[in-house]
Amino acid sequence: MGSTDLQPVTTGPSANAELRQYGQNTRWIVRVCEAPDLATVESRFASLSVEETADGSLVIEDPDYGTVTFRKDGAVDAEGRTIVPKDFTIAGEVTMLATH
């Protein structure tokens, strides 16, 4: 879901593998989840929307996480926790998930 229509790219090296959103002030909501089919995802997350607050934060009411606030400084507040980008690195462990 985007603040304006997402347009499929139909030419060039990313044809049929990329979506673009044209405009200067746009946003996307990308919700990653596990579900048996697309209809389940559409039903569960159809009501997702973004509200921008006076301080520029973006707020989403998520059915799993409740209120999720994306702050201008990159921090994210949800479930009574705050994720601050300066507090984490990209170091970690890799786990391969089984394919179905």
C-alpha positions as CSV (number, residue, x, y, z in Angstrom):
1,M,0.0,0.0,0.0
2,G,1.4,3.4,-0.9
3,S,0.3,7.0,-0.4
4,T,0.0,7.1,-4.2
5,D,-0.5,4.3,-6.7
6,L,2.4,1.8,-7.0
7,Q,3.3,1.4,-10.7
8,P,4.9,-1.8,-12.1
9,V,8.1,-1.4,-14.0
10,T,7.5,-2.9,-17.4
11,T,10.8,-2.1,-19.3
12,G,14.5,-2.4,-18.6
13,P,16.5,-4.7,-16.4
14,S,13.9,-4.7,-13.5
15,A,10.9,-5.2,-15.7
16,N,8.2,-7.2,-13.9
17,A,10.3,-7.3,-10.7
18,E,10.0,-3.7,-9.4
19,L,7.3,-1.3,-8.3
20,R,7.8,2.5,-8.3
21,Q,5.9,5.3,-6.6
22,Y,6.2,8.7,-8.3
23,G,6.1,11.9,-6.4
24,Q,8.2,13.9,-3.9
25,N,6.6,13.1,-0.6
26,T,5.5,9.5,-0.8
27,R,5.5,6.5,1.5
28,W,5.0,2.8,1.4
29,I,3.7,0.4,4.1
30,V,5.4,-3.0,3.7
31,R,4.0,-5.6,6.1
32,V,5.9,-8.9,6.2
33,C,4.1,-11.9,7.6
34,E,3.4,-15.6,7.2
35,A,0.1,-16.6,5.7
36,P,-1.3,-19.5,3.8
37,D,-2.4,-17.3,0.9
38,L,-2.7,-13.7,-0.4
39,A,-6.4,-13.5,0.5
40,T,-5.5,-14.0,4.2
41,V,-2.9,-11.3,4.1
42,E,-5.3,-8.9,2.3
43,S,-8.0,-9.5,4.9
44,R,-5.7,-9.2,7.9
45,F,-3.9,-6.0,6.8
46,A,-6.4,-4.2,4.6
47,S,-7.1,-1.5,7.2
48,L,-3.4,-0.5,7.6
49,S,-3.0,3.2,7.1
50,V,-0.4,5.9,8.1
51,E,-1.1,9.0,10.1
52,E,1.5,11.7,10.3
53,T,1.7,13.6,13.6
54,A,2.6,17.2,14.2
55,D,6.3,16.2,15.0
56,G,6.6,14.3,11.7
57,S,6.3,10.8,13.2
58,L,4.4,8.2,11.2
59,V,1.9,6.1,13.2
60,I,0.4,2.8,12.1
61,E,-2.2,0.7,14.0
62,D,-1.0,-2.8,13.4
63,P,-3.3,-5.8,14.2
64,D,-0.3,-7.7,15.7
65,Y,1.8,-5.0,17.3
66,G,-0.7,-2.3,18.2
67,T,0.4,1.3,17.7
68,V,3.7,1.5,15.9
69,T,5.4,4.9,15.7
70,F,8.2,5.6,13.3
71,R,10.0,8.7,14.5
72,K,11.9,11.2,12.3
73,D,15.2,10.2,14.0
74,G,14.8,6.6,12.8
75,A,13.6,5.2,16.2
76,V,10.6,2.9,16.3
77,D,8.2,2.6,19.2
78,A,5.9,-0.5,19.6
79,E,4.8,-2.9,22.3
80,G,6.2,-0.6,25.0
81,R,9.7,-0.9,23.5
82,T,11.8,1.5,21.5
83,I,14.3,0.5,18.8
84,V,17.0,3.1,18.3
85,P,19.2,2.6,15.2
86,K,22.4,3.8,16.9
87,D,22.0,0.9,19.4
88,F,22.3,-1.9,17.0
89,T,24.6,-3.1,14.2
90,I,24.3,-5.4,11.2
91,A,26.4,-8.0,13.0
92,G,24.5,-11.2,13.8
93,E,23.9,-14.8,13.0
94,V,22.4,-16.3,9.8
95,T,19.8,-19.0,10.1
96,M,18.5,-20.7,6.9
97,L,14.8,-21.4,7.0
98,A,13.4,-24.5,5.5
99,T,11.6,-24.1,2.2
100,H,8.2,-25.6,1.7
